[in-house]
Amino acid sequence: MNQRISETDRERIAQRDAALAARPKLELHLHLEGAAPPDFIRAQAKRKKTDLSRIFDDRGAYAYRDFTDFLRIYEAACTVLTTPQDFHDLTLAVLEQSAAQGVVYSETFLSPDFCGGGDVIAWRDYLAAIEAAATQAQRDFGITLRGCITCIRHFGPQQARQIARCAQATAGPFVTGFGIAGDEGQFHPSDFTYPFDAAREAGLGLTAHAGEWGGPDSVRAALDYLRPSRIGHGVRAIEDPRLVDKLAEAGVVLEVCPGSNIALGLYPAHSRHPIDKLRRAGVPVTVSTDDPPFFHTTMTREYIQLAQSFGWEEDIFAQIAQTALDAAFCDAQTRSDIAKKLETTP
């Protein structure tokens, strides 16, 4: 009898996982360079005669010790992405793997720092290549991409101003957002008010990485000084009940990346991750992969882990998708088109 029940359970789980894999998904928190498959970076390094063997382990995966080392490895991988064509090919590779996970709409963080060093003229060339790849991917894979220009916090406030100029110059149907990423331990959100004000004036949606390593105070500071509608990660807000209430009341959306948080040691397991507590407290949450090959995850794996850890069922995943759609930095027509794709959920 126990064996028969076990087989029944296995079949039920397999059916659930297949349904989650097939479900149309939206991803709001994805770093373009951080989504580069290791094989892609190795091929780039070989073609450019650059030795990057130190950034990979014996299995060929990215190798890092902690968050600071992760940033170092990330930036080392970017050294072989040096031309607009490189970013065209990277964008196509990333969108193909996202589409294979059922992602129908994605927003990716784009860093002009890595695309021409923040020079506006050079950035336009890189952006044209990225956008051309996005157009091809929409045609070939059925996935829609929008760009969120992102300054790098540990590169400093002055450089962030230049990145804001890139954002202002190219804001439009494809570049729809502006944000900040990088080491939360460097500088303070108040140092970046100018670039965020500039991006706001350009009509861009705003997001900011906070509450990952800096704790709840970093979320408060981001809200107070940068005034974004979304927070990247934000999970350590759970440590401050009053902040959780503030997020829920204001409807600030958290771009949560459980697999990333666990891979970097912020939480020991999915079952200990606060995403479900935040959701139950009324905080709008979405699900993303952050830098999927670095953290050995995919959107399907994230969904399956959440279902296993918290018993999330169809209605919750539908709510997560709708939250992401409502929070997306896109125009009304794109939102309507993606909504129709969500209606076809198996």
N, C-alpha and C positions, 0 to 999 in steps of 0.2 A: 504494500500500500504506500509506504513512504517513498519507494522508488517511483511509483506511478505519479505521486504528487510532485516529486522532484522534477520529473520529466515534464509535467504540466507547467510547473513554474518556469522551467527553462524555455519552454515554447512561448509562454506569455512574455517573458523578458525579451526573447528574440524578436517577437512581433512589436513590442514597444520600441526597442532600439531601431528596428527597421523604419518604423513610423517617424521617429525622431530624426533619423538620417534624411528621410524624404521631405521633412517639413521645410517650407520656405523660411529663410532666416534673414535677419537684418543684423549687421555688425557696425557699430559706431566707433569702436576703439581699436584701430589697427595701424601699426607703424609700417610704412611701406618697406623701408630697408630692413626692419626687424622681421618682416614676413618672408625675406629672401630664403628660398630653400638652400641648404648647405651645398648641394651639388651645383647650384647656379653660381654661388660665390666661388667655389673651387674652380669651376670652368672659367670664370672671369679672371681669377688669379693666374691660372695656367696660360691663358691667352695673353695676359699682360706681363708674364714672366715675373710675378710677384709671389714671394714665399709667405703664405698665410697658414702654414701647417700648424703653427702654434695656437691657432684659435679653434682647432678641432680636436676631439678626443679620438681614441683608437677605433671607434665605430663610425667616425666621420661626422658626428654631431658637434654642434657648438659647445665649447668647454669653458666654463666660468665657475668661480668659487662663490661669489656673492653679488650683491647688486652693483657695487662699485666696479667689480671685475666684469660684470655683464655689460656695463656701459663702455668699458674699454674694448671688449671683444666686438661689441656692436659697431663702434667707431672704426675699429680695424677692418671689419668686413666692408665698411663703406669706402675704404681707400681704393677699391678696385671698381667702384661705380663712378666713372669719371667723365662720361659723355652723355648727351641726350639719348643716344641709341641704347646705351646701357640701361637707362631708366625706362625707356620704351619696353625693352625686353623683360626687365624686372617686373614692370606693371602687368604685362601680359601673363607672365608666369604666376604671379601672385593671384591675379583674378581667376585664372584657370583653376588653381587649387581651391580658392574660396567657392567658386561655383560648384565644384565637385562636392562640397559640403552642404549644398543647398542654399547658399547665400545668394539672395536676389538683389540686395542693396547693401553697399558697403561705403563707409567713409574712411579714408586713410589720411594719416598725418603725413604731410609733405614738408620737408625741411630744406628750404633754400640754402641753408648752411652747407648741405651736402650736394647741392646742385648749382655749382658756380660760385660758391663762397658767399652767397648773399647778394651778389651783384644783380640788380634788377634786369639788365639787358640779358645777361647770361641765363637768369632764372626763366625768362620768357621762352627761351629755346628749350630748356629742360621741360617746362610745363607743357609746351606744344607736343613734345614727344610722349609725355605721360598721358595727355588727353587723347592723342591719337590711338594709343594702346587701349584706353578705356572705351573708346568708340568701337574698336575692333572686338573687344571682349563682350560688349553689350550685344553686338551682332552675332558673335560666334557662340557665346556661353550663356547669354541671357542675364547677365549681371550688370547692374548699374553702379557706377562709381562717382563719388564726389570727393573733392579735396579739401582738407583742413590744414592750412598753412600753420606751421608750428615753430616757434622759437625754442631754443634750447637753453634752459635755465642756467646751467653751469657755464655757458658761454658768455653770460653777463648781460646786464641791461642795455648797454650801448649797442651790442650786436643785435639784441632783440628789436631795437628801434629800426635797424636796417631791414630786418625780416618783416616788420610791420609795413615798411615801404613796399616790399615785394607783394605783400598781401593787398595793400591798397591798389597797386598798379594792375593787379590781375584778378581782382574780385569780379565775379560774374556767375554765369550759369554752372560752371564746373567748380571753381574755387568758391566755396560757400561758407567756410568756417575759418576760425583762427584760434590757436591754443598755445599752451606752453607745456613742455615736457622736460625730462632731465632730472638732475639730482636735487631733490627737495631740500637737502642740507645746505645748498648754496644760495645766497641772497635771500630776499624776502619778497612776497607778492607785491608789497608797496613799491618795490623797485621797478615794477613792470606795468605801472598804470598807464604810462604814455603809449606803449604799443597796443595795449588793449583798448584804450580810448580811440586810437587811430583806426583799429580794426572795426570797432563799433560804428564809427562814423562812416566807414565804407560799407556798412550794411551786412557785415559778416556775423554768423552765429559764433558764440564764444564758449570755449571749454577750457578747463585748466586741470592738469594733473595735481592732485593734492590728496592727503589722507591715505597715503600708501606707506611712506616711511616717516613722514613728518607728524603723524598723529592728528587728532581732531583739531588742534590749534591751527594746523596748516589749512584745513578745510575752511575754518572760520575766516582766516586771513584772506584766502582766495575769494570767498564770497564778499567780504567787506571791501577789498581793494580792487578786484578785477571784475566782479559782478557778472560771472558767467551763468548761463542757463543750465550748463551741464558741468559735472565734475568727473574727471578721469580717475577711476578707482574710488576714492572717497570712503573706503570700507572701514577705516579706523574711526569714522564718526560714531560707530557703534559704542565706542568707549565713553561717549558723552550723551546721555539721554536727552538733554536739552537741545543739543545740536541735531540729534535725530528728529526731534519734534520740529525744529526750524526747517530742516530739509523737506520734511513731509508737508508742512504748512505752505512753504514757498513753491513746492513742486519742482525743486531742483533735481534733475535726473542724474543718477550715478551710472557711469559707464564701467560696469563691474567685470573684472577679468579673473575669475576664480583660479583657473589653472596657473596663471602668471603668479598670483599671490602665493600659491602653494609651492610652486617651483622655486621661488625666491626665498622661501622659508618664513613668510609672514604668518602663515597658518599651517598646522601640521597635516591637515587632511581636508577633503571637501566637506566632510561632516562637521568640521569645526569652523567652517567659513561663515561669516555673518550675513551673507546675502539673503538668506531666508528670513532672518530676524529683521533686517532692514525692510524687506518687502512687507512683512506682516505689520511693521510699524507705520506703513503708509508711505514709505519713501519710494519714489519711482526708480526702478532698477532695470538695467538692460544687461545683456550678456555679450562679451566679446573675448577675443583670444590674445590681444595685445601684440605679442611677437611669437606667433605659434611654433615655428621650428625651434626657437630657443627654449620653449617651455614644453615641447613634446605634446602639443595639443592641437585640436581642431574644433570648429564650431559644433560638429556632431558629438565629439567626445565631451565637450562642455555640457551639452544638453543631457547626454546619457548620465554623466556624473551627478548632475543636479537631480535628475529623476531618481537615481539610486539613493542619493544622500538624504533628500528631503521629501520624496514621494510626490514630486511635482507631476501633475497630469496635464491633459490637453488644455484645460481652461487657463492654467497658469502660464504655459508657454504661449498661448494666444495673447494673454495679457502682456507678456514680456515683448512680444513682437509689436503689439499696438503701441506700447510705450515708446519703443525705439522709433516707430514710424512717426509718432507725434513729435518726438524730440529731434528728428532728423533735420539737418541743415540742407533743405532742398526746397524747390519751388512747388507750387500747388499741383501742377500737372504731373510732376514726377511722383509726388506723394499719392496722387490718385492712381497712377499706373502701378505703383508698388502695392497699394491696397488691393487692387484686383488680383495680383499674384498671391496675396495672403488668403484671399477667398477660395483659392484652389487647393488649400491644404488637404492632403489626403485624409 
